[in-house]
Amino acid sequence: MLYDSVDTVSVAKLGPLHTIKSDVTTVLITGGAGFLGSQLCDIYIKRKDRVLCLDDLSTGRIANIAHLLDRPNFEFVRHDVTERYWTEAKIDLIYNMACPASPPRYQLDPIKTFWTNVHGAETLLELAKAKGARILQASTSEVYGDPDITPQPEEYHGNVNTMGPRACYDEGKRAVETLFYESGLRQGIDTRIARIFNTYGPRMDPADGRVVSNFVTQALRGDDITIYGDGLQTRSFCYVDDLLRGLVLLMHSEPPIHTPVNLGNPGEFTMRELAEIVIEEVGSKSGITFQPLPQDDPLQRCPDITQAKALLGWQPKVSLRQGLRRTIPYFARELRNPSPEIFVAE
């Protein structure tokens, strides 16, 4: 059975979600079978809006949306966002959540990753313009690179290596932000940009290679937890329900917010601290081993959420330990009974 994380998101408390003059809002979500996209689908389906879910299933999983496939107000389309998409139906809102977010996944095909960001944004901006739709881009804290200031405010321009192994993702997202800025300024498209910091929770792929999924699955198996570097580098971890609430508030913000907004939990933890907390929460006997730090791996990552508080009235509510206690049972179930591979008609 799928763990339905959005059960813990009080949609009613979000207030009026749109000012669109229409009986039903139509929402297009790219990357809609992914970790975050599938849970955005749930939120709008629960509101009885119409959801168009696009995903090429390169990293998304049909298991994440299997419970929605028979809903009359839900449509899944297997589609690569680098190719133009058209429908005669009206579209009111577009969430662009497409692109692998974990370094092992996006480094498998760096050129594809870069073009998924840039061409994907280009095709969706064209669609938004044609439909008069509002569009939100899932950007990332990776635009800050290996920052030399902390916490990172939106005004910080970052410290990114344009030729490193992470550049395909980092620079791809930076280029997308430029496309969104220029499209809003020169073409009048209603754009929103969320800079997402490390997010975790149910529906993550246990094998996606991100630090929380790595640590939790290793601890559940009783394997030693692998830390890269000395373990003193820091990250800030945002539980998925908090992040989803921030995305929806940003999408529906009035007056519109066209500048990037950091969404993340400012609680900062070293990798050693995270490993120790995971071992304790799992009740594991895992030890800790150390491997060399990969090139360009950031030493610090912590959001300044002053703007999110002021403009959206948003701040995270779930602590790291609380979030892990909600996440660990999901990973335990996935390791015991992996989500089945489900096929849909092309």
VOBA-1610 file (N, C-alpha, C; in pm, whole numbers, padded with zeros to 5 digits, always signed):
BEGIN
Met+00085-00120+00000Met+00000+00000+00000Met+00089+00124+00000Leu+00049+00223-00080Leu+00126+00346-00085Leu+00106+00425+00043Tyr+00215+00485+00088Tyr+00204+00578+00201Tyr+00161+00712+00145Asp+00047+00762+00188Asp-00007+00885+00132Asp+00032+01003+00219Ser+00147+01062+00186Ser+00200+01168+00271Ser+00107+01287+00281Val+00032+01317+00175Val-00050+01436+00179Val-00165+01425+00278Asp-00188+01307+00336Asp-00285+01298+00443Asp-00245+01390+00559Thr-00117+01419+00571Thr-00071+01504+00679Thr-00064+01650+00637Val-00102+01681+00513Val-00109+01819+00468Val-00254+01864+00481Ser-00279+01963+00565Ser-00415+02012+00580Ser-00444+02110+00467Val-00502+02058+00359Val-00531+02142+00243Val-00625+02256+00280Ala-00720+02228+00367Ala-00818+02331+00404Ala-00751+02452+00467Lys-00645+02428+00545Lys-00579+02537+00616Lys-00494+02624+00524Leu-00477+02581+00399Leu-00400+02663+00306Leu-00479+02785+00263Gly-00609+02788+00290Gly-00690+02902+00251Gly-00726+02894+00104Pro-00780+03003+00047Pro-00817+03003-00095Pro-00695+02974-00181Leu-00703+02869-00262Leu-00587+02829-00339Leu-00577+02897-00473His-00681+02963-00517His-00668+03032-00644His-00774+03140-00658Thr-00747+03234-00746Thr-00843+03339-00776Thr-00887+03328-00921Ile-00865+03210-00979Ile-00898+03188-01119Ile-01050+03180-01134Lys-01103+03253-01231Lys-01248+03258-01251Lys-01292+03137-01333Ser-01303+03025-01269Ser-01341+02902-01338Ser-01397+02806-01235Asp-01489+02721-01279Asp-01547+02624-01186Asp-01443+02523-01139Val-01356+02480-01231Val-01255+02380-01199Val-01120+02429-01249Thr-01021+02421-01164Thr-00885+02457-01203Thr-00820+02336-01269Thr-00753+02359-01382Thr-00678+02253-01449Thr-00530+02276-01422Val-00467+02175-01364Val-00327+02185-01322Val-00244+02084-01399Leu-00140+02131-01466Leu-00046+02043-01533Leu+00078+02031-01447Ile+00118+01907-01417Ile+00235+01883-01331Ile+00332+01794-01406Thr+00447+01849-01446Thr+00550+01767-01509Thr+00635+01703-01400Gly+00691+01586-01431Gly+00755+01509-01325Gly+00652+01462-01225Gly+00527+01446-01274Gly+00414+01420-01186Gly+00410+01282-01125Ala+00495+01190-01171Ala+00504+01058-01108Ala+00623+01049-01014Gly+00688+01161-00990Gly+00805+01163-00904Gly+00770+01183-00757Phe+00872+01193-00677Phe+00860+01208-00532Phe+00772+01327-00495Leu+00805+01445-00547Leu+00728+01564-00514Leu+00607+01581-00605Gly+00626+01558-00735Gly+00518+01580-00830Gly+00395+01497-00800Ser+00414+01371-00761Ser+00298+01284-00734Ser+00218+01335-00615Gln+00285+01395-00519Gln+00214+01444-00401Gln+00145+01577-00429Leu+00199+01655-00524Leu+00124+01771-00573Leu-00003+01725-00644Cys+00009+01618-00723Cys-00111+01563-00788Cys-00217+01531-00684Asp-00179+01467-00575Asp-00274+01431-00470Asp-00345+01553-00413Ile-00269+01659-00390Ile-00328+01780-00330Ile-00439+01834-00419Tyr-00414+01845-00549Tyr-00514+01903-00638Tyr-00629+01807-00666Ile-00601+01678-00670Ile-00711+01581-00684Ile-00803+01589-00563Lys-00747+01605-00446Lys-00830+01617-00326Lys-00914+01744-00328Arg-00868+01844-00400Arg-00947+01968-00417Arg-01051+01954-00527Lys-01052+01836-00594Lys-01143+01809-00705Lys-01113+01895-00827Asp-00988+01938-00839Asp-00942+02004-00961Asp-00906+01898-01064Arg-00880+01941-01187Arg-00839+01849-01292Arg-00688+01850-01301Val-00626+01732-01303Val-00480+01721-01303Val-00433+01649-01428Leu-00342+01711-01501Leu-00270+01648-01611Leu-00129+01618-01561Cys-00096+01492-01554Cys+00033+01448-01500Cys+00121+01403-01616Leu+00233+01473-01636Leu+00328+01437-01742Leu+00455+01383-01678Asp+00505+01272-01729Asp+00630+01215-01679Asp+00683+01117-01783Asp+00815+01120-01807Asp+00872+01023-01901Asp+00913+00893-01832Leu+00896+00888-01699Leu+00924+00770-01617Leu+01072+00732-01616Ser+01159+00828-01646Ser+01302+00800-01636Ser+01343+00786-01490Thr+01281+00865-01402Thr+01302+00849-01258Thr+01170+00844-01182Gly+01063+00894-01240Gly+00932+00884-01177Gly+00884+00740-01178Arg+00787+00711-01088Arg+00737+00573-01075Arg+00585+00572-01082Ile+00532+00489-01169Ile+00387+00476-01181Ile+00326+00437-01046Ala+00401+00362-00965Ala+00349+00324-00833Ala+00310+00445-00751Asn+00375+00560-00774Asn+00344+00681-00697Asn+00207+00739-00732Ile+00156+00707-00852Ile+00028+00764-00894Ile-00075+00656-00926Ala-00044+00531-00894Ala-00134+00420-00929Ala-00273+00441-00871His-00280+00499-00751His-00409+00520-00686His-00493+00629-00752Leu-00433+00701-00849Leu-00504+00810-00916Leu-00548+00774-01057Leu-00498+00665-01111Leu-00517+00637-01254Leu-00662+00620-01295Asp-00747+00577-01203Asp-00888+00558-01238Asp-00975+00677-01199Arg-00912+00787-01154Arg-00990+00904-01119Arg-01032+00979-01246Pro-01158+01020-01256Pro-01203+01088-01378Pro-01138+01224-01400Asn-01088+01286-01294Asn-01025+01418-01307Asn-00872+01410-01309Phe-00820+01290-01339Phe-00675+01270-01346Phe-00639+01206-01480Glu-00535+01259-01544Glu-00488+01202-01670Glu-00336+01193-01666Phe-00285+01075-01694Phe-00140+01055-01703Phe-00098+01050-01850Val+00007+01125-01883Val+00063+01125-02018Val+00212+01099-02006Arg+00257+00991-02071Arg+00402+00966-02072Arg+00465+01059-02175His+00548+01151-02127His+00597+01257-02215His+00729+01311-02163Asp+00820+01339-02255Asp+00949+01401-02226Asp+00932+01552-02243Val+00961+01628-02137Val+00935+01772-02143Val+01023+01846-02243Thr+01129+01784-02290Thr+01210+01851-02391Thr+01137+01857-02526Glu+01030+01779-02540Glu+00947+01783-02660Glu+00820+01863-02630Arg+00775+01939-02727Arg+00658+02024-02705Arg+00534+01940-02676Tyr+00456+01991-02582Tyr+00330+01925-02546Tyr+00215+02020-02575Trp+00107+01965-02630Trp-00011+02049-02655Trp-00137+01972-02622Thr-00234+02042-02569Thr-00367+01991-02547Thr-00465+02101-02578Glu-00581+02063-02628Glu-00684+02163-02654Glu-00752+02208-02525Ala-00733+02132-02418Ala-00795+02167-02291Ala-00733+02295-02234Lys-00810+02363-02152Lys-00755+02479-02084Lys-00656+02432-01978Ile-00560+02516-01951Ile-00464+02491-01843Ile-00451+02620-01763Asp-00467+02610-01633Asp-00460+02728-01547Asp-00326+02740-01476Leu-00274+02627-01429Leu-00152+02625-01351Leu-00057+02519-01406Ile+00072+02550-01407Ile+00174+02453-01449Ile+00282+02448-01342Tyr+00308+02328-01292Tyr+00424+02304-01204Tyr+00528+02229-01286Asn+00647+02287-01303Asn+00754+02215-01372Asn+00845+02150-01268Met+00818+02022-01241Met+00894+01945-01143Met+00983+01842-01212Ala+00996+01850-01344Ala+01069+01748-01420Ala+01219+01771-01413Cys+01293+01666-01387Cys+01440+01658-01389Cys+01488+01579-01269Pro+01575+01481-01291Pro+01632+01409-01177Pro+01699+01507-01081Ala+01682+01484-00950Ala+01735+01577-00850Ala+01851+01519-00771Ser+01880+01391-00785Ser+01989+01331-00709Ser+02114+01324-00797Pro+02232+01360-00742Pro+02355+01360-00823Pro+02381+01229-00898Pro+02366+01110-00837Pro+02392+00988-00915Pro+02301+00975-01036Arg+02178+01025-01026Arg+02084+01013-01137Arg+02112+01117-01245Tyr+02131+01243-01204Tyr+02148+01344-01308Tyr+02286+01340-01372Gln+02383+01275-01307Gln+02516+01263-01366Gln+02527+01146-01464Leu+02423+01061-01471Leu+02427+00950-01567Leu+02430+01001-01711Asp+02359+01110-01737Asp+02355+01169-01872Asp+02353+01321-01855Pro+02470+01381-01834Pro+02474+01524-01802Pro+02413+01613-01910Ile+02434+01580-02036Ile+02379+01663-02142Ile+02227+01656-02142Lys+02173+01535-02125Lys+02029+01519-02115Lys+01974+01598-01996Thr+02044+01594-01883Thr+02000+01668-01764Thr+01993+01817-01793Phe+02098+01869-01856Phe+02100+02013-01886Phe+01985+02051-01978Trp+01963+01972-02084Trp+01858+02006-02179Trp+01719+01980-02122Thr+01707+01884-02031Thr+01578+01865-01965Thr+01539+01992-01891Asn+01636+02053-01826Asn+01610+02180-01757Asn+01577+02290-01856Val+01666+02313-01952Val+01654+02432-02037Val+01544+02415-02142His+01550+02309-02223His+01446+02289-02323His+01310+02262-02259Gly+01312+02189-02146Gly+01186+02164-02077Gly+01119+02293-02033Ala+01197+02382-01975Ala+01143+02511-01933Ala+01094+02591-02053Glu+01169+02587-02161Glu+01132+02662-02282Glu+00997+02615-02336Thr+00979+02483-02347Thr+00853+02431-02402Thr+00736+02463-02310Leu+00758+02458-02180Leu+00648+02484-02087Leu+00615+02632-02077Leu+00715+02718-02092Leu+00688+02862-02095Leu+00605+02897-02219Glu+00636+02832-02331Glu+00556+02855-02452Glu+00411+02812-02429Leu+00394+02698-02362Leu+00259+02650-02332Leu+00187+02745-02238Ala+00258+02792-02135Ala+00198+02885-02039Ala+00153+03013-02109Lys+00235+03062-02201Lys+00199+03184-02274Lys+00075+03160-02359Ala+00072+03047-02429Ala-00042+03017-02517Ala-00172+03000-02438Lys-00162+02944-02319Lys-00281+02914-02239Lys-00315+03025-02138Gly-00227+03122-02124Gly-00248+03223-02021Gly-00238+03165-01882Ala-00152+03063-01867Ala-00140+02991-01740Ala-00031+03050-01653Arg-00046+03031-01525Arg+00060+03063-01428Arg+00153+02942-01421Ile+00284+02965-01410Ile+00380+02854-01413Ile+00482+02869-01301Leu+00504+02760-01229Leu+00603+02755-01121Leu+00715+02660-01159Gln+00837+02708-01144Gln+00956+02629-01171Gln+01017+02577-01042Ala+01039+02445-01036Ala+01114+02388-00925Ala+01262+02410-00951Ser+01316+02516-00889Ser+01460+02537-00895Ser+01521+02470-00771Thr+01640+02509-00734Thr+01712+02431-00633Thr+01814+02515-00559Ser+01847+02471-00440Ser+01956+02533-00365Ser+02090+02513-00434Glu+02094+02419-00531Glu+02219+02395-00603Glu+02262+02516-00684Val+02172+02612-00707Val+02213+02733-00779Val+02316+02812-00699Tyr+02325+02787-00569Tyr+02423+02855-00485Tyr+02560+02787-00489Gly+02567+02667-00551Gly+02694+02596-00561Gly+02750+02561-00425Asp+02881+02581-00410Asp+02949+02562-00282Asp+02961+02699-00218Pro+02861+02741-00141Pro+02851+02881-00100Pro+02961+02924-00004Asp+02998+03050-00015Asp+03097+03105+00079Asp+03031+03196+00181Ile+02897+03199+00184Ile+02824+03264+00292Ile+02712+03171+00337Thr+02675+03180+00463Thr+02564+03098+00514Thr+02492+03173+00625Pro+02359+03162+00635Pro+02271+03094+00540Pro+02267+03169+00407Gln+02212+03105+00305Gln+02211+03164+00172Gln+02079+03238+00147Pro+02087+03372+00128Pro+01968+03447+00090Pro+01950+03444-00061Glu+01832+03478-00108Glu+01806+03477-00252Glu+01894+03574-00328Glu+01944+03677-00261Glu+02027+03776-00329Glu+02169+03726-00356Tyr+02208+03617-00290Tyr+02342+03562-00310Tyr+02352+03499-00448His+02456+03533-00523His+02468+03488-00662His+02534+03352-00677Gly+02588+03298-00570Gly+02638+03162-00575Gly+02785+03149-00612Asn+02834+03027-00597Asn+02974+02993-00626Asn+02972+02857-00696Val+02948+02861-00827Val+02924+02739-00905Val+03036+02716-01005Asn+03083+02592-01011Asn+03181+02552-01111Asn+03107+02511-01237Thr+03128+02585-01345Thr+03053+02558-01468Thr+03102+02434-01542Met+03213+02376-01499Met+03269+02261-01569Met+03288+02140-01479Gly+03221+02136-01366Gly+03233+02023-01276Gly+03125+01919-01300Pro+03130+01808-01228Pro+03034+01700-01248Pro+02892+01735-01206Arg+02875+01840-01125Arg+02741+01883-01084Arg+02688+01996-01171Ala+02770+02047-01262Ala+02733+02167-01337Ala+02611+02146-01425Cys+02593+02024-01477Cys+02479+02000-01566Cys+02347+02034-01497Tyr+02340+02006-01368Tyr+02219+02033-01291Tyr+02219+02177-01239Asp+02332+02216-01175Asp+02340+02350-01116Asp+02319+02458-01221Glu+02395+02450-01330Glu+02387+02552-01434Glu+02259+02540-01514Gly+02207+02418-01527Gly+02078+02402-01592Gly+01969+02478-01519Lys+01967+02467-01387Lys+01866+02538-01309Lys+01889+02689-01311Arg+02014+02731-01310Arg+02042+02874-01318Arg+01994+02931-01451Ala+02018+02856-01559Ala+01971+02901-01690Ala+01819+02909-01694Val+01752+02812-01632Val+01605+02814-01627Val+01555+02939-01555Glu+01619+02974-01445Glu+01576+03094-01374Glu+01587+03217-01464Thr+01691+03223-01546Thr+01704+03334-01639Thr+01591+03333-01742Leu+01559+03215-01794Leu+01448+03203-01889Leu+01317+03251-01825Phe+01293+03213-01702Phe+01171+03254-01634Phe+01170+03404-01610Tyr+01283+03459-01571Tyr+01293+03603-01547Tyr+01262+03681-01675Glu+01327+03643-01784Glu+01309+03715-01910Glu+01168+03694-01967Ser+01114+03574-01953Ser+00980+03547-02004Ser+00874+03625-01928Gly+00895+03639-01799Gly+00801+03720-01721Gly+00814+03867-01755Leu+00937+03915-01770Leu+00962+04056-01794Leu+00918+04098-01934Arg+00949+04018-02034Arg+00931+04059-02174Arg+00804+04002-02239Gln+00753+03891-02184Gln+00636+03830-02247Gln+00513+03829-02156Gly+00530+03880-02035Gly+00416+03892-01945Gly+00365+03760-01888Ile+00447+03655-01893Ile+00405+03526-01837Ile+00412+03533-01684Asp+00312+03481-01619Asp+00307+03481-01472Asp+00393+03367-01420Thr+00516+03398-01382Thr+00614+03296-01342Thr+00639+03300-01192Arg+00669+03183-01136Arg+00708+03168-00995Arg+00829+03076-00991Ile+00922+03101-00899Ile+01043+03019-00888Ile+01065+02980-00743Ala+01068+02850-00716Ala+01096+02799-00581Ala+01236+02739-00579Arg+01322+02790-00494Arg+01454+02730-00474Arg+01442+02629-00360Ile+01438+02502-00398Ile+01410+02394-00304Ile+01540+02343-00241Phe+01542+02339-00109Phe+01655+02281-00036Phe+01622+02136-00002Asn+01726+02059+00030Asn+01714+01913+00051Asn+01581+01874+00115Thr+01501+01799+00039Thr+01370+01755+00085Thr+01367+01603+00091Tyr+01299+01549+00190Tyr+01294+01404+00208Tyr+01156+01365+00256Gly+01127+01237+00249Gly+00999+01187+00299Gly+00951+01068+00218Pro+00832+01017+00250Pro+00775+00905+00176Pro+00763+00935+00026Arg+00774+00828-00051Arg+00774+00823-00198Arg+00909+00853-00260Met+01010+00882-00179Met+01145+00885-00235Met+01179+00744-00284Asp+01250+00735-00394Asp+01300+00607-00440Asp+01413+00564-00347Pro+01404+00448-00284Pro+01510+00407-00192Pro+01648+00401-00256Ala+01652+00386-00389Ala+01780+00374-00459Ala+01820+00502-00531Asp+01762+00615-00492Asp+01790+00736-00571Asp+01925+00800-00540Gly+01992+00758-00435Gly+02127+00805-00410Gly+02139+00932-00330Arg+02027+00987-00282Arg+02035+01106-00198Arg+02067+01067-00055Val+02115+01162+00022Val+02176+01128+00150Val+02076+01066+00248Val+01954+01118+00258Val+01859+01062+00354Val+01822+00919+00314Ser+01791+00898+00187Ser+01755+00762+00144Ser+01874+00667+00161Asn+01995+00713+00130Asn+02113+00629+00150Asn+02130+00589+00296Phe+02127+00688+00385Phe+02152+00661+00527Phe+02044+00571+00586Val+01918+00599+00555Val+01809+00522+00614Val+01811+00378+00564Thr+01829+00358+00433Thr+01830+00221+00382Thr+01951+00143+00432Gln+02065+00209+00443Gln+02182+00139+00498Gln+02158+00100+00643Ala+02099+00191+00721Ala+02072+00160+00862Ala+01970+00048+00876Leu+01868+00049+00792Leu+01766-00056+00798Leu+01823-00193+00763Arg+01921-00195+00673Arg+01984-00322+00635Arg+02092-00364+00734Gly+02129-00274+00824Gly+02236-00304+00917Gly+02374-00284+00858Asp+02381-00220+00740Asp+02510-00191+00678Asp+02571-00067+00741Asp+02702-00054+00728Asp+02766+00069+00772Asp+02717+00185+00687Ile+02698+00299+00750Ile+02657+00420+00679Ile+02779+00484+00616Thr+02767+00519+00488Thr+02879+00576+00414Thr+02869+00727+00415Ile+02973+00791+00468Ile+02984+00936+00466Ile+03099+00974+00374Tyr+03072+01072+00288Tyr+03176+01120+00198Tyr+03240+01244+00257Gly+03374+01245+00261Gly+03447+01351+00328Gly+03459+01323+00476Asp+03484+01430+00554Asp+03502+01411+00697Asp+03371+01412+00775Gly+03259+01437+00704Gly+03130+01435+00769Gly+03092+01564+00838Leu+03176+01666+00824Leu+03148+01794+00888Leu+03074+01890+00796Gln+03059+01851+00667Gln+02979+01934+00578Gln+02834+01931+00623Thr+02761+02037+00599Thr+02626+02051+00653Thr+02521+02055+00543Arg+02400+02014+00582Arg+02282+02026+00498Arg+02165+02064+00588Ser+02060+02114+00524Ser+01936+02147+00595Ser+01825+02064+00531Phe+01751+01991+00611Phe+01658+01891+00560Phe+01514+01932+00586Cys+01436+01939+00478Cys+01296+01983+00486Cys+01205+01863+00460Tyr+01112+01839+00552Tyr+01018+01729+00534Tyr+00921+01763+00422Val+00880+01663+00347Val+00805+01682+00223Val+00677+01761+00244Asp+00603+01738+00352Asp+00477+01809+00371Asp+00499+01959+00386Asp+00606+01997+00455Asp+00638+02139+00467Asp+00669+02198+00330Leu+00747+02127+00251Leu+00785+02177+00119Leu+00663+02192+00029Leu+00574+02093+00028Leu+00454+02099-00055Leu+00369+02220-00018Arg+00356+02244+00110Arg+00277+02359+00155Arg+00338+02489+00102Gly+00471+02498+00104Gly+00538+02616+00052Gly+00518+02634-00098Leu+00526+02523-00173Leu+00506+02531-00317Leu+00367+02580-00352Val+00266+02526-00284Val+00128+02566-00313Val+00105+02712-00277Leu+00158+02755-00163Leu+00143+02895-00124Leu+00211+02988-00224Leu+00328+02949-00273Leu+00397+03031-00371Leu+00319+03037-00502Met+00269+02922-00547Met+00191+02920-00671Met+00070+03011-00664His+00003+03013-00550His-00123+03086-00536His-00107+03221-00468Ser+00014+03268-00454Ser+00039+03394-00384Ser-00020+03512-00461Glu-00084+03599-00389Glu-00136+03725-00442Glu-00099+03835-00343Pro-00033+03943-00390Pro+00010+03968-00527Pro+00116+03868-00571Pro+00137+03856-00702Pro+00231+03756-00753Pro+00374+03784-00707Ile+00450+03675-00691Ile+00592+03684-00652Ile+00673+03627-00767His+00742+03713-00838His+00814+03668-00957His+00964+03644-00933Thr+01012+03679-00814Thr+01152+03655-00781Thr+01166+03522-00709Pro+01284+03458-00715Pro+01301+03328-00649Pro+01277+03336-00499Val+01221+03228-00445Val+01196+03218-00301Val+01256+03087-00250Asn+01341+03098-00147Asn+01397+02979-00082Asn+01288+02905-00006Leu+01281+02773-00025Leu+01193+02688+00054Leu+01277+02574+00111Gly+01296+02576+00239Gly+01376+02474+00305Gly+01372+02494+00455Asn+01425+02398+00527Asn+01428+02405+00673Asn+01565+02459+00715Pro+01569+02572+00787Pro+01699+02631+00824Pro+01775+02555+00933Gly+01716+02449+00987Gly+01791+02367+01082Gly+01907+02299+01011Glu+02028+02320+01058Glu+02149+02275+00987Glu+02216+02161+01063Phe+02250+02054+00992Phe+02309+01935+01052Phe+02431+01891+00972Thr+02534+01845+01043Thr+02646+01784+00973Thr+02606+01644+00929Met+02681+01590+00836Met+02652+01454+00789Met+02673+01353+00902Arg+02768+01379+00989Arg+02788+01289+01104Arg+02666+01293+01196Glu+02614+01414+01220Glu+02495+01425+01305Glu+02377+01353+01243Leu+02359+01370+01113Leu+02248+01302+01046Leu+02262+01151+01059Ala+02384+01100+01035Ala+02406+00955+01044Ala+02375+00904+01184Glu+02417+00977+01285Glu+02393+00934+01423Glu+02244+00936+01457Ile+02173+01039+01409Ile+02029+01047+01434Ile+01956+00932+01364Val+01993+00903+01240Val+01928+00795+01166Val+01952+00661+01236Ile+02076+00635+01277Ile+02107+00509+01347Ile+02023+00496+01474Glu+02010+00606+01547Glu+01932+00605+01671Glu+01784+00582+01642Glu+01730+00651+01543Glu+01586+00640+01514Glu+01551+00503+01456Val+01641+00445+01376Val+01617+00311+01321Val+01637+00204+01427Gly+01722+00235+01526Gly+01760+00133+01623Gly+01857+00034+01564Ser+01947+00085+01481Ser+02039+00001+01406Ser+02174-00010+01477Lys+02247-00116+01443Lys+02383-00134+01494Lys+02486-00093+01389Ser+02442-00019+01289Ser+02533+00024+01182Ser+02647+00108+01237Gly+02764+00090+01177Gly+02875+00179+01204Gly+02878+00288+01097Ile+02988+00362+01093Ile+03005+00470+00995Ile+03140+00452+00927Thr+03139+00456+00795Thr+03262+00451+00718Thr+03274+00580+00637Phe+03398+00612+00600Phe+03424+00738+00530Phe+03488+00711+00395Gln+03441+00787+00295Gln+03495+00781+00160Gln+03535+00922+00116Pro+03620+00935+00014Pro+03661+01069-00032Pro+03541+01153-00074Leu+03551+01282-00050Leu+03445+01375-00087Leu+03443+01396-00238Pro+03328+01379-00304Pro+03322+01401-00449Pro+03353+01546-00485Gln+03399+01566-00607Gln+03431+01700-00655Gln+03308+01790-00650Asp+03329+01912-00602Asp+03228+02018-00598Asp+03113+01990-00502Asp+03125+01890-00416Asp+03022+01865-00317Asp+03022+01982-00219Pro+02909+02053-00201Pro+02907+02172-00116Pro+02940+02140+00029Leu+03012+02230+00093Leu+03047+02211+00234Leu+02939+02264+00327Gln+02857+02358+00278Gln+02749+02412+00359Gln+02625+02432+00273Arg+02510+02413+00333Arg+02386+02438+00262Arg+02279+02467+00366Cys+02235+02593+00372Cys+02135+02633+00471Cys+02055+02750+00416Pro+01922+02741+00412Pro+01844+02849+00352Pro+01818+02965+00448Asp+01823+03084+00394Asp+01767+03201+00462Asp+01622+03209+00414Ile+01526+03190+00504Ile+01386+03185+00463Ile+01310+03313+00504Thr+01385+03423+00518Thr+01322+03550+00554Thr+01211+03587+00457Gln+01238+03571+00326Gln+01138+03608+00226Gln+01015+03516+00233Ala+01037+03387+00249Ala+00924+03294+00257Ala+00835+03329+00375Lys+00895+03366+00486Lys+00816+03405+00603Lys+00736+03532+00576Ala+00804+03631+00516Ala+00741+03762+00497Ala+00637+03760+00386Leu+00668+03693+00275Leu+00581+03700+00157Leu+00473+03592+00157Leu+00503+03476+00216Leu+00409+03364+00212Leu+00351+03327+00349Gly+00409+03383+00454Gly+00370+03338+00588Gly+00407+03194+00611Trp+00517+03149+00546Trp+00555+03007+00548Trp+00681+02986+00628Gln+00682+02881+00705Gln+00803+02828+00763Gln+00779+02681+00795Pro+00884+02599+00795Pro+00864+02457+00821Pro+00817+02432+00964Lys+00740+02324+00979Lys+00686+02288+01109Lys+00741+02156+01161Val+00796+02074+01073Val+00836+01937+01109Val+00987+01933+01134Ser+01026+01889+01252Ser+01168+01877+01285Ser+01228+01757+01212Leu+01360+01750+01210Leu+01427+01639+01144Leu+01387+01506+01207Arg+01389+01497+01337Arg+01352+01370+01402Arg+01206+01333+01373Gln+01117+01432+01378Gln+00977+01404+01347Gln+00962+01353+01204Gly+01032+01419+01111Gly+01022+01378+00971Gly+01079+01239+00947Leu+01191+01209+01013Leu+01250+01076+00997Leu+01158+00969+01053Arg+01088+00999+01161Arg+00996+00900+01219Arg+00878+00873+01126Arg+00845+00968+01040Arg+00740+00946+00941Arg+00795+00879+00814Thr+00924+00891+00793Thr+00985+00844+00669Thr+01040+00703+00681Ile+01099+00670+00795Ile+01163+00540+00813Ile+01067+00424+00789Pro+00942+00428+00840Pro+00851+00315+00812Pro+00824+00297+00663Tyr+00820+00406+00587Tyr+00801+00395+00442Tyr+00917+00318+00380Phe+01040+00356+00413Phe+01156+00287+00357Phe+01161+00141+00401Ala+01122+00116+00525Ala+01121-00023+00573Ala+01024-00107+00490Arg+00908-00051+00459Arg+00811-00124+00376Arg+00864-00144+00235Glu+00927-00043+00181Glu+00981-00053+00045Glu+01090-00160+00036Leu+01173-00171+00140Leu+01278-00273+00138Leu+01219-00413+00152Arg+01111-00425+00230Arg+01047-00556+00245Arg+00968-00594+00120Asn+00892-00498+00069Asn+00804-00523-00046Asn+00815-00406-00142Pro+00911-00408-00232Pro+00928-00296-00324Pro+00801-00269-00403Ser+00777-00141-00433Ser+00660-00105-00512Ser+00664-00179-00644Pro+00555-00242-00683Pro+00555-00320-00807Pro+00570-00230-00929Glu+00632-00287-01032Glu+00639-00213-01159Glu+00503-00223-01227Ile+00449-00108-01261Ile+00315-00101-01319Ile+00326-00043-01459Phe+00263-00106-01555Phe+00271-00060-01693Phe+00140+00007-01732Val+00151+00114-01808Val+00034+00183-01860Val+00045+00191-02010Ala-00067+00204-02076Ala-00065+00213-02222Ala+00006+00339-02266Glu+00082+00328-02373Glu+00152+00445-02427Glu+00050+00544-02484
//
